[in-house]
Amino acid sequence: MTSDKPEDPAGRSSADASEPTSGEVLAAGGADRESSAPEASPPVDPLPEAASAGAAAAGGSNRSRSLPIWLAVLLVAIVAAQVALAIAVLRTGNDTAAVREDVDALADTFAAAISPETTISTAGGAGESDGEAATSGGSVPVGFTEDGYPYRGNPDAAVTLVEYSDYGCPFCSRYTAENVPALLEQYVAPGDVRFVFRDFPLVALHPTAPAAHAAAWCAGEQSAELYWAMHDAIFARQSDWTGLDDPADFLAALAANAGVEVAGYEACVAGRTAQATISQGVAAAQALGFNGTPSFVFIVEESGEEHVLVGAQPVATFEGYLDALLSGTAPPATAAAPAPGEAPQTAGLPAWADRDAGLQPDPDRSGMNLAGDYYRGNIEAPLVVIEFSDFECPFCRDHALGSQPIIDEALVDTGEVLWVFKHLPLEIHPGALSAAVAAECAGNQGRFWEMHDLLFATVTRWAGPGVDTDAELVALAGELGLEAAAFSACFGGREAVQRVLADITDATGIISSTPSFVLIQDGQGSLLEGALPPEQFVAAVRARLEDGA
């Protein structure tokens, strides 16, 4: 199988894909590999969260707290549920008058709780913003920046937090549900921090995400308040629309429920007027080296100082950053990608590469470590090789079928190397994500490595134009003798997908091409890129073993 992308002078194929991974490359390679540069087109895709090594600094806050914004979100959800119920009743010809009364009553309650003026209340009260910085117990201004990007918070806040996000990304949804309410309450409502949202749909994983981004913008054409109402509703109902082949009708219903004028909304969607703005967000994220979501830039307005954080980190991590920047000090140290040839500091190793954390065996799942990755070899081996691979990548296949057996015999079987596998399906390979999920589902039945080998050996059968990839993968599971019902339940569920997305997240800021290999020894890491000849790979690893002896 050959790549349909042009080759670069180093013999590597490149992709203009918006993948759920990464930023800069740690160290140089020079062998055959494929890369996943994020796509500049607006339509969809989420990037799995980031593997950034943000230190979860606990710094508490002495800011006064106002009533949480979850009340507003809850009311939106209640209204949405009632409208859905009303539609169901209307379709079945039941008591429509009673349902309409219920919906009208809820709408009145909603309107009383959140005034459709120029602000979103975080203190349970409604009212207009006078344009000044909000304070605890007051309201949060919303609007658009001079460049036209939606914000909420004091426009003159000392710190701006810019989020690059994907409405189809589960990690972005988790950040919005778990972190945003607390951060709004502690930092935005008092006027210290302003939130700005930028579009970064990752097409490879969430092909319908661009439609959601466009829906939010078309609501925003009518007002900033409606933009944020739509933003919150899209994330709150993520699981309802991401599985639809075409979520247009669902998103239109969400917009109508949020109070968007329908004719104007429909004209905006049909005219694709939001696409240029969405593309600008993707391009801006790429320029910053992002290829995963959510990703964040903290900007100190007075000095222009910027700090980057990747992934849906715990709220304490965001608190640590914001408290430090607001007090004029440096934020907690996070792992930065070293310059080519340099090894990161021990403190910079993410959990999935830490011998004392993620690399330890999971006592409840045979053959899997605590980071959720499958491994083989001596768990106490002096050197760990963590492979990031794509089952549809031709260079990965060459490595797996040609080089890996030789490497196993020379290094893994001898106990010198622990080999760990992580997924990095690239957007240029449309069947790779499904194949990764199939491997994880086989792993649930103790057959990960058998499925790993079979997927690489049969790639021309399950990938390519006109192929029903999912049906072929289910057939491969049958050929392996996997229990059919259990495999099908896993393959159609979310758990295995989430494990693959976690790997994509882990690659963020570190890996941007496949195959890539992170070598961990004595608490330090280095990177080999590309499908090296087996003799060269073994020699490189032996040199490191000798240096560490």
VOGU-3710 file (C-alpha; in Angstrom, 3 decimals, decimal comma):
1> mtsdkpedpa> 0,000/0,000/0,000  1,420/3,358/-0,930  0,636/6,806/0,340  -1,308/9,179/-1,847  0,568/12,135/-0,390  3,696/13,686/-1,915  6,960/12,556/-0,455  9,437/15,002/0,982  13,195/14,889/0,297  13,725/12,725/3,378
11> grssadasep> 11,469/10,019/2,009  8,635/10,846/4,379  5,057/11,353/3,329  3,271/14,378/4,723  -0,391/15,070/5,309  -2,473/18,187/5,415  -4,623/16,563/8,014  -6,128/17,967/11,142  -5,264/15,204/13,518  -5,906/14,751/17,141
21> tsgevlaagg> -2,393/15,118/18,170  0,346/17,347/18,575  2,674/20,204/17,995  6,365/20,155/17,629  8,627/17,184/17,200  11,048/16,404/19,996  14,015/15,017/18,153  15,040/14,474/14,598  14,573/11,187/12,837  15,185/11,087/9,115
31> adressapea> 13,460/7,824/8,262  10,212/6,917/6,534  7,282/8,341/8,421  3,941/10,069/7,966  3,013/13,274/9,689  -0,254/14,746/10,836  -0,219/18,473/10,293  -3,593/19,910/11,272  -6,036/20,618/8,478  -6,916/24,141/7,510
41> sppvdplpea> -10,428/23,380/6,377  -13,224/24,219/8,784  -15,117/20,999/8,857  -14,827/18,851/11,854  -12,538/16,860/14,023  -11,634/16,733/17,636  -8,335/16,281/18,921  -8,156/14,217/21,750  -6,691/15,660/24,593  -3,241/16,537/25,289
51> asagaaaagg> -0,483/14,668/26,833  0,965/17,745/28,225  2,795/17,514/31,468  1,102/20,327/33,288  1,930/20,333/36,958  -1,314/20,329/38,897  -0,419/23,160/41,200  -2,994/23,436/43,862  -2,816/27,127/44,633  -6,024/28,052/46,337
61> snrsrslpiw> -7,887/31,233/45,636  -8,973/33,899/48,087  -11,499/35,363/45,671  -15,083/35,718/46,803  -17,420/33,221/45,208  -20,734/33,939/43,519  -23,621/31,613/42,805  -22,417/28,992/40,240  -23,357/29,173/36,561  -24,453/25,529/36,556
71> lavllvaiva> -27,942/26,768/37,412  -28,177/28,497/34,057  -26,837/25,437/32,251  -29,326/23,226/34,099  -32,212/25,426/33,051  -31,082/25,283/29,428  -30,986/21,480/29,644  -34,450/21,361/31,196  -35,924/23,502/28,451  -34,223/21,381/25,777
81> aqvalaiavl> -35,620/18,216/27,334  -39,095/19,659/27,480  -39,001/20,729/23,839  -37,846/17,245/22,829  -40,743/15,791/24,813  -43,154/18,178/23,153  -41,978/17,159/19,710  -42,400/13,499/20,600  -45,935/14,095/21,835  -46,857/16,160/18,808
91> rtgndtaavr> -45,705/13,371/16,546  -47,743/10,779/18,378  -50,913/12,893/18,498  -51,197/12,992/22,296  -52,330/15,908/24,480  -50,452/18,692/22,733  -52,135/21,499/24,645  -50,895/20,218/27,990  -47,385/19,807/26,641  -47,403/23,327/25,238
101> edvdaladtf> -48,475/24,646/28,636  -45,565/22,829/30,283  -43,107/24,164/27,744  -44,427/27,706/28,073  -44,163/27,500/31,855  -40,573/26,312/31,636  -39,754/29,015/29,127  -41,089/31,626/31,547  -38,976/30,155/34,342  -35,925/30,177/32,120
111> aaaispetti> -36,500/33,788/31,054  -36,866/34,867/34,663  -33,646/33,144/35,675  -31,522/34,347/32,751  -32,361/37,684/31,226  -31,793/37,785/27,451  -29,981/41,076/27,841  -26,306/41,711/27,360  -24,987/39,531/30,172  -25,104/36,026/31,527
121> staggagesd> -25,790/35,969/35,227  -23,513/34,014/37,509  -25,183/35,190/40,688  -28,723/34,102/40,049  -29,857/37,610/39,078  -30,547/39,194/35,724  -29,668/42,596/34,400  -27,739/44,535/31,832  -24,014/44,994/31,893  -22,837/48,553/32,116
131> geaatsggsv> -19,669/47,584/30,248  -17,538/47,679/33,383  -15,664/44,744/34,823  -17,999/42,305/36,512  -17,537/41,643/40,196  -18,299/38,704/42,412  -22,027/38,537/42,850  -22,552/40,449/39,600  -22,795/39,368/35,998  -20,402/38,350/33,232
141> pvgftedgyp> -20,270/40,554/30,129  -20,186/38,789/26,789  -19,270/40,073/23,363  -16,812/39,811/20,511  -13,200/40,944/20,504  -11,892/43,539/18,053  -10,889/40,606/15,836  -14,399/39,200/16,033  -13,916/36,283/18,436  -16,482/35,539/21,152
151> yrgnpdaavt> -15,542/36,319/24,720  -17,102/36,315/28,129  -15,769/38,323/31,008  -14,382/41,769/31,605  -12,972/43,091/28,305  -10,297/44,896/30,365  -9,328/41,838/32,429  -5,677/41,453/33,373  -5,448/37,964/31,879  -7,098/36,494/28,794
161> lveysdygcp> -7,502/32,730/28,473  -7,907/31,693/24,829  -9,332/28,205/24,300  -8,846/26,352/21,006  -11,585/23,781/21,032  -13,689/21,288/19,077  -17,399/20,876/19,786  -17,136/17,157/18,986  -14,176/16,522/21,301  -15,177/14,656/24,484
171> fcsrytaenv> -12,270/16,152/26,398  -13,404/19,659/25,438  -16,872/18,782/26,658  -15,454/17,514/29,927  -13,448/20,725/30,386  -16,573/22,785/29,696  -18,708/20,803/32,136  -16,192/20,329/34,942  -13,764/23,260/34,814  -15,552/26,193/33,240
181> palleqyvap> -18,203/26,720/35,966  -15,545/26,917/38,691  -13,256/29,159/36,639  -16,118/31,489/35,710  -17,048/31,774/39,348  -13,528/32,317/40,683  -11,880/34,421/37,989  -14,272/35,647/35,299  -17,143/36,940/37,438  -14,783/39,078/39,587
191> gdvrfvfrdf> -13,417/40,622/36,383  -9,870/39,270/36,612  -9,929/36,917/33,611  -11,598/36,988/30,203  -12,366/33,797/28,249  -12,034/33,803/24,452  -13,172/30,852/22,311  -11,476/29,873/19,040  -12,593/27,157/16,637  -10,343/24,136/16,130
201> plvalhptap> -12,478/21,285/14,727  -10,433/18,149/14,076  -11,927/16,483/11,047  -10,387/13,062/11,429  -12,200/12,117/14,605  -15,363/14,163/14,515  -16,476/14,687/10,953  -19,644/16,523/11,979  -17,947/18,991/14,326  -17,668/21,754/11,703
211> aahaaawcag> -21,447/21,828/11,473  -21,604/22,520/15,210  -19,016/25,282/14,943  -20,983/26,865/12,117  -24,199/26,579/14,149  -22,628/28,481/17,046  -21,424/31,233/14,729  -24,803/31,515/13,027  -26,401/31,955/16,437  -23,702/34,509/17,226
221> eqsaelywam> -24,600/36,530/14,150  -27,705/37,547/16,060  -26,003/38,345/19,391  -23,107/37,402/21,634  -25,591/36,130/24,210  -27,022/33,698/21,687  -23,525/32,584/20,691  -22,715/31,538/24,245  -26,128/29,981/24,783  -25,558/27,871/21,673
231> hdaifarqsd> -21,978/27,091/22,718  -23,157/25,721/26,047  -26,061/23,792/24,523  -23,873/22,150/21,850  -21,439/20,867/24,459  -24,217/19,821/26,845  -25,893/17,753/24,118  -22,675/16,479/22,505  -23,521/12,807/22,843  -26,862/13,410/21,107
241> wtglddpadf> -25,558/14,961/17,874  -22,060/13,533/17,347  -23,480/10,143/16,398  -25,763/11,546/13,710  -24,747/11,334/10,064  -26,127/14,832/9,557  -26,772/16,825/12,740  -28,159/19,867/10,906  -31,763/19,399/12,056  -30,719/18,677/15,640
251> laalaanagv> -28,491/21,762/15,754  -31,266/23,885/14,242  -33,613/22,705/16,991  -31,012/23,612/19,616  -30,691/27,066/18,078  -34,446/27,623/18,028  -34,667/26,495/21,623  -31,959/28,979/22,575  -34,028/31,790/21,108  -32,264/32,174/17,773
261> evagyeacva> -34,375/33,683/14,972  -34,857/30,692/12,689  -34,924/32,300/9,250  -31,713/34,220/9,857  -30,029/31,144/11,293  -31,005/28,976/8,336  -29,801/31,596/5,856  -26,449/31,787/7,646  -26,003/28,003/7,660  -26,995/27,683/4,014
271> grtaqatisq> -24,650/30,491/3,021  -21,697/28,891/4,837  -20,769/32,353/6,045  -18,996/31,010/9,126  -16,537/28,788/7,277  -13,850/31,446/6,786  -13,849/32,312/10,489  -13,638/28,658/11,486  -10,725/28,161/9,088  -8,966/31,121/10,683
281> gvaaaqalgf> -9,231/29,422/14,055  -7,736/26,214/12,688  -4,898/28,142/11,042  -4,190/30,053/14,247  -4,047/26,814/16,232  -1,654/25,314/13,706  0,565/28,387/13,868  0,843/27,851/17,614  1,847/24,224/17,070  -1,434/22,820/18,350
291> ngtpsfvfiv> -2,942/19,688/16,865  -4,981/18,553/19,811  -7,963/19,885/21,706  -8,568/21,527/24,020  -5,467/23,731/23,916  -5,059/27,023/25,731  -3,055/30,235/25,580  -2,841/32,422/28,706  -2,110/36,055/27,812  -1,021/38,672/30,357
301> eesgeehvlv> -2,521/41,762/28,766  -0,158/44,357/30,215  3,041/42,663/29,073  1,777/40,484/26,218  3,416/37,500/27,921  1,943/34,178/26,750  1,872/30,691/28,261  0,515/27,520/26,671  -1,347/24,650/28,309  -2,619/21,606/26,426
311> gaqpvatfeg> -5,420/19,258/27,410  -8,392/19,120/29,758  -6,195/19,473/32,810  -7,640/19,386/36,343  -9,166/22,656/37,476  -6,326/22,999/40,016  -3,871/23,294/37,125  -5,809/26,215/35,659  -6,069/27,785/39,109  -2,316/27,472/39,527
321> yldallsgta> -1,693/29,221/36,215  -4,220/31,988/36,766  -3,257/32,680/40,375  0,395/32,938/39,365  -0,202/35,212/36,375  -2,579/37,478/38,294  0,002/37,868/41,048  2,750/38,667/38,554  4,718/35,442/38,951  5,573/32,642/36,550
331> ppataaapap> 3,010/29,839/36,239  3,838/26,313/37,402  6,423/24,591/35,213  5,085/22,284/32,546  6,876/19,930/30,253  8,083/21,648/27,120  9,210/19,857/24,003  13,007/19,748/24,063  15,080/20,928/21,156  16,078/18,252/18,640
341> geapqtaglp> 18,551/15,865/20,170  17,889/16,955/23,734  16,291/14,767/26,368  13,537/16,225/28,519  14,091/16,696/32,208  12,884/13,938/34,508  10,162/16,174/35,922  8,881/16,739/32,416  7,980/13,116/31,660  4,223/12,683/31,294
351> awadrdaglq> 2,533/9,964/33,333  2,336/7,538/30,396  6,155/7,628/30,137  6,897/7,521/33,868  8,354/4,251/35,207  6,809/4,888/38,612  3,369/5,860/37,299  1,735/4,981/33,994  4,259/2,328/32,947  3,498/0,151/35,963
361> pdpdrsgmnl> 1,346/-2,943/35,219  -2,374/-2,625/35,812  -3,235/-5,330/38,365  -6,766/-5,583/37,008  -5,948/-5,827/33,276  -3,390/-8,357/32,146  -0,861/-7,067/29,637  -1,901/-3,437/30,101  -0,153/-0,746/32,133  -1,729/1,885/34,361
371> agdyyrgnie> -1,719/4,386/31,494  -4,030/2,032/29,584  -1,437/0,868/27,029  -0,562/-2,693/26,028  3,011/-3,819/26,554  5,249/-6,847/26,101  8,626/-7,730/27,498  10,355/-7,365/30,841  8,546/-4,830/33,012  11,867/-4,161/34,782
381> aplvviefsd> 13,851/-3,744/31,558  16,444/-0,930/31,718  14,990/0,778/28,644  11,391/1,360/27,512  10,352/1,905/23,912  6,913/3,503/23,477  5,709/3,198/19,895  3,122/5,576/18,393  1,618/3,915/15,345  -1,221/3,935/12,807
391> fecpfcrdha> -2,582/0,641/11,445  -3,152/2,163/8,002  0,274/3,831/7,739  2,463/1,969/5,192  5,669/2,812/7,072  4,147/1,514/10,303  3,223/-1,689/8,493  6,767/-2,059/7,187  8,079/-1,677/10,710  5,543/-4,057/12,272
401> lgsqpiidea> 5,894/-6,841/9,729  9,527/-6,427/8,717  11,513/-4,870/11,550  9,594/-5,691/14,706  10,287/-9,457/14,727  14,034/-8,776/14,445  13,887/-6,090/17,147  11,883/-8,388/19,432  14,409/-11,176/19,104  17,377/-8,890/19,723
411> lvdtgevlwv> 16,007/-6,647/22,492  12,564/-7,547/23,830  12,932/-11,319/24,193  16,282/-10,810/25,922  14,677/-8,692/28,655  16,580/-5,539/27,757  13,604/-3,565/26,400  9,994/-3,141/27,483  7,862/-2,426/24,402  4,706/-0,319/24,750
421> fkhlpleihp> 2,178/0,425/22,000  0,146/3,628/21,644  -2,315/4,594/18,908  -1,919/7,613/16,669  -4,429/7,241/13,792  -3,792/9,989/11,255  -6,593/11,881/9,549  -5,243/10,938/6,123  -6,103/7,317/6,941  -9,899/7,156/7,301
431> galsaavaae> -9,953/3,556/8,515  -7,167/3,877/11,083  -9,331/4,996/13,981  -11,734/2,082/13,556  -8,790/-0,315/13,312  -7,344/1,054/16,556  -10,703/0,555/18,262  -10,837/-3,021/16,936  -7,407/-3,715/18,424  -8,529/-2,362/21,793
441> cagnqgrfwe> -11,665/-4,508/21,682  -9,573/-7,572/20,883  -7,412/-6,618/23,842  -10,460/-6,831/26,082  -10,458/-10,544/25,247  -6,703/-10,907/25,729  -5,854/-10,823/22,003  -4,466/-7,325/21,421  -1,152/-8,363/19,894  -2,760/-10,987/17,662
451> mhdllfatvt> -5,159/-8,364/16,304  -2,258/-5,904/15,999  -0,386/-8,283/13,710  -3,503/-9,248/11,750  -4,485/-5,626/11,100  -1,110/-4,792/9,610  -1,041/-7,992/7,559  -4,513/-7,412/6,078  -4,616/-3,628/5,677  -5,461/-3,805/1,966
461> rwagpgvdtd> -8,519/-5,845/2,875  -10,074/-3,492/5,458  -8,875/-0,075/4,218  -9,336/1,751/0,958  -11,983/3,216/-1,346  -15,248/1,328/-1,444  -14,337/-0,922/1,487  -16,776/-1,389/4,372  -14,063/-1,009/6,989  -16,191/-1,762/10,036
471> aelvalagel> -17,652/-4,925/8,504  -14,191/-6,173/7,557  -12,857/-5,499/11,058  -15,734/-7,441/12,601  -14,936/-10,287/10,221  -11,285/-10,233/11,314  -12,419/-10,513/14,915  -14,347/-13,629/13,966  -11,300/-15,110/12,274  -9,343/-14,583/15,494
481> gleaaafsac> -12,016/-16,535/17,355  -13,142/-13,597/19,467  -16,496/-13,828/21,193  -18,744/-12,039/18,711  -21,278/-10,394/21,017  -18,626/-8,976/23,338  -16,553/-7,665/20,445  -19,551/-6,044/18,751  -20,659/-4,390/21,982  -17,158/-2,998/22,500
491> fggreavqrv> -16,706/-1,963/18,873  -19,982/-0,049/18,904  -19,415/1,503/22,325  -17,384/4,450/23,607  -14,876/2,907/26,036  -12,420/1,651/23,421  -12,733/4,889/21,438  -11,889/6,868/24,551  -8,724/4,813/25,058  -7,614/5,580/21,509
501> laditdatgi> -8,403/9,266/21,962  -6,357/9,264/25,160  -3,344/8,053/23,167  -3,870/10,787/20,609  -3,964/13,243/23,456  -0,777/11,821/24,920  1,009/12,483/21,640  0,159/16,168/21,726  3,206/18,398/21,744  5,525/15,419/21,359
511> isstpsfvli> 4,614/13,262/18,369  3,380/14,406/14,970  4,271/11,519/12,658  4,099/7,741/12,498  5,800/5,558/13,355  7,564/7,352/16,202  9,326/5,827/19,179  9,890/7,425/22,580  12,838/5,867/24,404  12,773/6,122/28,203
521> qdgqgslleg> 15,868/5,369/30,266  16,908/6,542/33,740  14,035/8,997/33,890  14,899/10,700/30,622  13,362/10,449/27,193  14,452/10,807/23,586  12,688/10,345/20,279  13,331/8,232/17,207  11,152/8,946/14,193  10,377/6,779/11,227
531> alppeqfvaa> 10,620/3,140/10,163  14,345/2,624/10,540  15,952/-0,550/9,173  15,957/-3,113/12,004  19,745/-3,224/12,253  19,894/0,553/12,604  17,114/0,566/15,207  18,800/-2,156/17,270  22,132/-0,335/17,058  20,554/2,919/18,249
541> vrarledga> 18,938/1,218/21,225  22,095/-0,696/22,131  24,073/2,549/22,113  21,655/3,992/24,645  21,809/0,881/26,779  25,590/1,069/26,827  25,560/4,767/27,651  23,269/4,087/30,584  25,178/1,097/31,883
//
